[in-house]
Amino acid sequence: MAQKELALYVAEQLAPLGEIRYIPMMGGWLFYYREKLIGGIYGDGFAVKDTPASRRFMPDCREEVWENTPTALLPCTILEDRENLCRMVREMYPELPEPKTKKPRKRRRSSDGV
């Protein structure tokens, strides 16, 4: 399955949660739930952040490191199980770090002083 098709499938599986957002990034896709990063598509699979909740739902998973990711992630082994996938993401949410606040851009003055 191509990455874009996989991204659409993952979004469909997560749709019952509402507040899911996904964006293409550095050759993959990043997925957010209520503006917190939950995981993404790396290579040919979907992976989620390693949290106590994701470990409970996928106890046999081993961390993997993908290129362009700062931390290890867990390959999602329950992607086809929509109900448990959504439960896992809901339980992961409080364990995830708050999104970084974006600093406002400084306005540049034009050369004519306006």
ZAKOLFI-659357 format. One line per 10 residues: for each residue x, y, z negated of N, C-alpha, C, CB. Coordinates in steps of 0.05 Angstrom, whole numbers. Each point is the difference from the previous one (the first is absolute). Glycine has a CB too. Layout:
# residues N
X:Y:Z:X:Y:Z:X:Y:Z:X:Y:Z; ...
# end
This chain:
# residues 114
17:-24:0:-17:24:0:18:25:0:-37:-25:-25; 31:44:42:15:24:2:-4:17:-26:-3:0:51; 22:17:-57:-2:16:-25:-26:17:-1:50:2:-1; -57:10:23:-24:17:0:-25:-17:-6:22:33:32; -23:-57:-19:-23:-18:-5:0:-9:-29:2:-15:48; 21:9:-59:2:-8:-28:-9:23:-18:38:-32:11; -29:56:-5:-8:24:-16:-31:2:0:44:24:11; -56:-27:12:-30:1:1:-13:-22:-16:4:21:45; 8:-45:-44:-11:-23:-15:3:6:-30:12:-32:37; 11:41:-46:4:6:-29:-19:22:-9:49:-12:4
-53:32:13:-19:22:-7:-28:-11:-3:29:33:24; -36:-52:-6:-27:-12:-1:-3:-17:-26:-1:-1:51; 22:-13:-58:-1:-16:-24:-3:17:-25:28:-35:22; -15:59:-22:0:18:-23:-24:20:1:50:-4:-1; -66:3:22:-22:20:3:-19:1:-24:4:-8:49; -10:-15:-62:-19:2:-22:10:19:-23:-15:-46:11; 41:50:-12:10:18:-21:-7:29:5:37:-32:-7; -40:40:32:-3:28:7:27:13:-6:-50:0:-10; 53:25:17:24:16:-7:26:-14:8:-26:19:-38; 25:-34:60:24:-12:12:10:18:22:-15:-47:-13
40:51:14:12:16:22:25:-15:9:-18:45:-19; 22:-45:45:25:-13:10:11:17:23:-17:-46:-14; 44:47:14:13:17:20:25:-15:11:-16:42:-24; 22:-37:50:24:-13:11:24:15:-12:-24:-13:43; 45:-3:-49:24:12:-12:24:-18:5:-28:23:-35; 49:-12:47:25:-13:4:-2:-29:10:18:28:-36; -34:-32:57:-2:-26:13:-19:-19:-15:45:7:16; -60:3:-35:-19:-16:-15:-25:16:-6:37:-28:-20; -52:20:1:-24:15:-9:0:1:-31:-26:-14:42; 19:36:-53:-2:3:-29:-29:1:-8:44:24:-2
-52:-37:-19:-27:0:-10:-2:13:-27:-9:-42:26; -12:59:-29:-4:14:-25:-28:-6:-10:32:37:14; -35:-39:-40:-26:-3:-12:-2:24:-20:-2:-52:5; -18:68:-1:-4:24:-17:26:16:-2:-37:-24:-26; 50:26:49:25:16:3:25:-12:-13:-29:39:3; 27:-63:-14:24:-13:-10:9:-22:20:-14:9:-48; 39:-10:53:11:-20:19:-2:-27:-12:32:34:19; -46:-52:-4:-3:-28:-10:18:-20:15:-47:12:-12; 54:-5:36:17:-18:16:0:8:29:-10:-37:-32; 16:18:49:0:6:28:6:-24:18:15:45:-12
-13:-40:37:6:-20:20:30:4:7:-48:-3:18; 63:-18:-23:28:0:6:6:-25:16:12:26:-43; 1:-22:66:5:-23:17:-27:-10:10:43:-12:-25; -48:-14:19:-25:-11:10:-20:-8:-23:26:-17:39; -23:30:-62:-18:-7:-22:-7:24:-18:19:-45:1; -39:41:-17:-9:20:-20:13:-7:-27:-44:8:26; 55:12:-39:12:-3:-26:-10:21:-19:41:-21:21; -42:15:-47:-9:19:-20:21:5:-21:-47:-16:8; 44:38:-22:18:6:-21:0:-22:-22:-6:50:9; 29:-54:-21:3:-20:-21:-9:13:-26:38:-23:25
-61:14:-35:-11:10:-25:-9:-25:-16:-15:45:20; 9:-42:-46:-11:-22:-15:-26:-12:13:21:20:-42; -38:-2:52:-25:-10:12:6:-15:26:-24:39:-19; 42:-29:36:5:-15:25:13:-27:-7:5:43:25; 11:-44:-46:12:-26:-9:-22:-19:-10:43:24:-12; -63:-14:-2:-21:-17:-10:-16:-13:23:-3:28:-41; -3:-12:62:-15:-9:22:16:-18:19:-28:41:-4; 54:-37:5:17:-16:18:25:-10:-16:-16:28:40; 12:-46:-59:21:-8:-18:24:-14:14:-35:-4:-35; 30:-8:58:22:-14:13:16:17:19:-28:-41:-4
21:66:7:14:18:19:28:6:-10:-43:20:14; 61:-17:4:27:9:-6:4:27:13:18:-47:-2; -4:65:-12:6:27:11:16:-3:26:0:19:-47; -6:-1:65:15:3:25:7:29:4:-22:-41:20; 45:45:-8:9:27:6:-1:3:30:29:4:-41; -42:17:50:-2:6:29:17:25:6:-46:-20:3; 55:22:21:15:23:9:-18:25:-3:27:-28:33; -15:50:-41:-14:25:-3:-18:1:-25:2:6:49; 0:-25:-67:-16:2:-25:19:2:-24:-37:-27:21; 31:46:-39:17:4:-23:-2:-22:-21:-3:49:9
-19:-64:-10:-4:-20:-20:-9:-26:12:-12:36:-33; 15:-57:17:-9:-26:9:-31:-1:-1:43:-22:-17; -55:7:34:-29:-3:2:-7:-29:-1:-4:43:26; -22:-49:-31:-9:-27:0:-16:-5:26:-2:-1:-51; 9:-20:66:-16:-6:24:-28:-7:-10:40:-17:26; -60:27:-13:-28:-4:-9:-10:-27:10:-8:50:1; 4:-68:-19:-9:-27:7:-30:-4:-2:44:-17:-16; -59:38:8:-29:-2:-4:-14:19:20:7:-12:-48; 5:19:69:-12:19:19:-26:-10:11:46:15:12; -49:-41:-8:-25:-10:11:-23:-1:-20:27:-27:32
-20:29:-58:-20:-1:-22:-7:29:-8:19:-45:-16; -38:56:31:-8:28:-4:-6:7:-28:-17:0:46; 1:-17:-60:-9:6:-27:24:2:-19:-44:-23:9; 62:3:-9:23:1:-17:20:22:7:-6:-49:-8; 8:54:34:18:21:9:-9:27:-11:10:-26:42; -36:31:-40:-11:26:-10:3:1:-31:-32:2:39; 26:-24:-52:4:-1:-29:28:6:-8:-37:-33:-4; 56:21:19:29:4:-6:7:29:3:10:-47:15; -19:60:6:7:28:5:-12:18:-22:2:-9:50; -27:3:-57:-13:15:-22:16:-2:-26:-45:-7:21
55:-17:-27:15:-4:-25:28:10:2:-27:-40:-9; 38:42:34:27:11:4:-1:31:-5:11:-37:33; -33:49:-26:-1:30:1:11:13:-25:-40:-5:29; 31:-2:-53:11:14:-24:30:-6:-5:-45:-1:-20; 55:-20:32:28:-7:-4:19:14:20:-15:-44:-17; 4:57:37:16:13:20:7:29:-8:-22:-28:35; 45:37:-27:8:28:-7:-19:20:13:48:-15:-5; -50:38:-8:-16:21:12:13:10:25:-16:14:-46; 0:-5:66:12:10:24:16:25:-6:-38:-18:27; 60:21:-12:16:24:-4:-15:24:11:43:-27:4
-41:49:-20:-13:24:9:17:13:21:-23:6:-45; 9:4:65:15:13:22:5:29:-8:-20:-31:34; 44:40:-30:6:28:-5:-11:17:22:42:-13:-26; -53:36:20:-10:17:21:24:11:16:-40:12:-28; 35:-11:54:21:11:17:3:30:-4:-9:-36:34; 34:44:-32:4:29:-2:-6:12:28:36:-5:-36; -50:27:35:-7:14:25:25:15:10:-49:4:-14; 54:-8:39:22:15:12:-9:27:10:22:-44:12; -6:63:-15:-6:26:11:9:1:29:4:22:-45; -20:-10:61:8:2:28:22:21:3:-47:-14:15
61:14:7:22:18:4:-9:29:1:24:-36:24; -50:41:-18:-9:28:2:-11:9:-27:-10:-6:49; 13:-11:-71:-7:9:-26:-29:-4:-7:35:33:4; -51:-46:13:-28:-5:-5:-4:-27:-13:-13:29:39
# end
